[in-house]
């Protein structure tokens, strides 16, 4: 079979301003360090690589993996901009407010908070719980499941699509678009998936223009920023962001969490006997299994911690590396739900902290509450090794669980 290279396989030439000692060969898509445990792979960089290094992969870019540095980059929007984050040949993908900087960013973020705020969760919690119970009850007469497909995809994506007022019968079709848009290994793959998503979103927006309702898209279409109505193109772009964020992230958090639990029966026993400990477990799972890489572009020549970065440079921030930084968390590879004061950056920090984080945490908590109220201890299927995928959003692609009644 002929090996077909992609645009991401070509190594970038080192710029003159990057010193040799800060160059480190790391591929966030296919680096062997990430194969067996993505988060452990990022932890290894704390030992093996400079805290901030330049990699020739994916067009050439800096990477930060330490908690302090990722927080500093996330909060200093004047130097590290969210605009023009990518450098791929198919062009920029506007995703307001994610690809905006303050103060413009906040004005659009507030629009999303109208239906993603903690206050709005009161109207959604009962639906999340009813759906979680329904999905888990379907497993009662069985002794195995493919957890990602049957639970971790269906629960959060159905909740998201219901909030948006979308047809849930297209769930699996739509879920398949997201990884190809974010981490497709060629422009053709990414563009094709984005085109399908964009056509769907455009159709929905046009329908809401003709038939407005009380759904989020209708709300966005009726909103104003600085006294001007948000135009349909901006609504489509904001919906693209909601689509990409809503159809993948919670699924991955649930899958990583259950994968660990399947190897830790003592923790399963504890959470079943003490459901009041589940919120602590959720936070520890989010910390240990943070899975997102965020992007920023340097707006002007700057020196950060002795590292000279040039205007236009791209810098990736590993939230997995930051959440598992041994300088802030003792023995970060170990799950310990009794940790005190162990922060995590699973949902980023600063002005771009994920607006959907309260809903995500609620879904994780409710799923575990209902899971332990109804399920016996589960294990990984005999001989099963979970296939893991790295990239912008790391994931376990499939999770085969078994149990005895």
Helices and strands as residue ranges (DSSP letters): G 20-22, G 32-34, H 38-48, E 52-55, E 61-64, H 67-75, E 80-81, H 104-116, G 118-123, H 125-137, E 144-146, H 147-147, I 148-152, H 154-164, G 168-170, H 171-183, H 187-210, H 216-221, E 224-225, E 228-229, H 232-246, H 249-261, H 265-273, G 275-277, H 278-288, E 293-298, E 302-304, E 307-309, E 314-318, H 319-323, G 350-352, H 357-374, E 378-380, E 388-389, E 395-396, E 400-403
